[in-house]
Amino acid sequence: MFDGLGFQAKSGDFVSLTGKNGSGKSTFLRVLAGFIPASEGAMGFSVDGESATGVARDSFLMVGHMNGLKPAFSLRQNLQLFSRLMTGRHIDDDSLLEAACTFGLAALLDESVQYFSSGQRHRSALTRFCLVPRQIWLMDEPTVGLDAENRQALAGLIQRHIACGGIVIAATHDPMGVSGQTLNMDVFRPTGNPSVDEDWL
Amino acid sequence: MSSMQTVSHGSVFFSLVNRDIKLAWSQGGGSLLAIGFFFIAVSLFPFGIGPEPQVLARIAPGVIWVVALLSSVVSLDRLYQADYEDGSLDDLALSPLGMLGVATAKVLAHWFSTTLPLALAAPALGILLNLPDNAYGPLVASLLIGTPALSLIGSVGAALTVAVRRGGVLMFLLILPLYVPTLIFGVGAVDAAVTMTDPLPHLALLGATTLIAFVVGLFASVAALNLAME
């Protein structure tokens, strides 16, 4: 799928993946999250200059095309459940309200998710980044369906996260309003001799 | 911002079990459908075969067990597919439990919400089919021992067909042959009680099938799920 792809992301980095439809942005995010095993190449982590193993899955948080919400539950129940499943702890109402305010969903907390519009569902899915503290955020098309105000909220959220030492990797067609490195996936199309090199600190 | 926090796996595990039980009993969940199917399909037999008490008593153990197998498969096609379709399976894969823990929690929830109620509802259907008095104990005991195997084996089929649209019929074909040992020993235990012999050897063998399903089923489900998520 990819040839000669290699990059490093350090704590506090924002990486945006660009490229045509079908260039493999989403696939690459799923490789990073460990859903798809890389056929060749390596991915490594290091903490304070020493290579670390076993941090992989517990450091990632991903929001993809599907939003992972249960229509039978209210937004509050969905968010509480997500927090419980990811951290094992119950989230108190104040933090929940604060998280919901990020994307202007406070008024919808007790509404059933089945009545949400697709934009509201997407914002609800993004709200999970405010709930669970994990270092590496993987975002697949996070700006789709967001209005200008919420795009700004998203940019602010990402900026706060990388300021705290997080890493954000986002596949996107739109400018995100956050400065960082850009990987154009079109460049890494295989050209005969396949060799994948994901060198990631 | 630390990713290495201590996480209570037990709490995560039981909130997942709790979530799945709630979803199974909520609108669109499969438990009520499976139990309704169980009642209706069994009560069709007296209409089809005729009301002779001896004939019904003779076929009662087999009918109840066979329909219990079918009802469990009816509910299984949403076991992983609902989570796969709305993206929450991706979330669960990144949860601290890992896929094995996720599959274990989901199978436990399915057993508790769907196949266990089948075992508890079986005596009512026994009355309908004129089951002999001394067979009720072995019927419930055999279903209690055998139903975990239904959920465990079914989980493999559900995981294999998770990415298949309308995979329900395919799942019937995959799973039902694997249910045969459970069916044989389960019905054997009830028949032994009806014919006044000892049902214990049958129950022991039924327990053995459940234990094998426990060992094989969870790992096979995880392998199938990992494959589906690529």
Contacts between the chains, C-beta under 8 A, distances in Angstrom:
chain1	res1	chain2	res2	distance
A	30	B	229	8.0
A	30	B	230	7.8
A	33	B	90	7.6
A	33	B	93	7.8
A	33	B	94	6.6
A	34	B	93	7.8
A	35	B	90	6.9
A	35	B	93	6.5
A	35	B	229	4.8
A	35	B	230	6.5
A	36	B	229	7.8
A	36	B	230	4.7
A	37	B	230	7.6
A	55	B	3	6.3
A	55	B	4	6.8
A	57	B	93	7.6
A	57	B	94	5.7
A	57	B	98	7.3
A	58	B	3	5.8
A	58	B	4	7.3
A	58	B	7	7.7
A	58	B	94	7.9
A	58	B	96	5.9
A	59	B	3	4.1
A	60	B	94	5.4
A	61	B	94	6.8
A	62	B	90	6.3
A	62	B	91	7.7
A	62	B	94	6.4
A	64	B	87	5.9
A	64	B	90	6.1
A	65	B	87	7.3
A	66	B	85	7.3
A	66	B	86	5.7
A	66	B	87	2.8
A	66	B	90	7.5
A	67	B	86	7.1
A	67	B	87	5.9
A	68	B	86	5.9
A	68	B	87	4.0
A	68	B	88	4.1
A	68	B	90	6.8
A	68	B	91	4.9
A	69	B	86	6.6
A	69	B	88	7.8
A	70	B	19	7.8
A	70	B	23	6.5
A	70	B	86	7.1
A	70	B	88	7.1
A	71	B	28	7.9
A	71	B	86	8.0
A	72	B	22	7.9
A	72	B	23	6.1
A	72	B	26	4.4
A	72	B	27	5.8
A	72	B	28	6.5
A	72	B	29	7.7
A	81	B	15	6.8
A	81	B	19	5.7
A	82	B	91	7.0
A	84	B	11	7.0
A	84	B	12	6.8
A	84	B	15	4.0
A	85	B	12	5.8
A	85	B	15	6.0
A	85	B	16	6.0
A	85	B	19	7.6
A	85	B	91	7.0
A	85	B	92	6.8
A	85	B	95	5.1
A	86	B	12	7.7
A	86	B	91	7.6
A	86	B	94	7.6
A	86	B	95	5.6
A	86	B	96	7.2
A	87	B	5	7.1
A	87	B	7	6.1
A	87	B	12	7.8
A	87	B	96	7.9
A	88	B	7	4.8
A	88	B	8	3.9
A	88	B	9	6.9
A	88	B	10	7.8
A	88	B	11	3.9
A	88	B	12	4.4
A	88	B	15	7.6
A	88	B	96	7.0
A	89	B	8	7.5
A	89	B	11	7.2
A	133	B	1	5.9
A	133	B	2	6.8
A	133	B	3	7.4
A	133	B	5	7.4
A	134	B	3	5.4
A	135	B	1	6.2
A	135	B	2	7.9
A	135	B	3	4.4
A	136	B	3	7.8
A	161	B	1	7.8
A	164	B	1	4.5
A	165	B	1	5.4
A	166	B	1	5.8
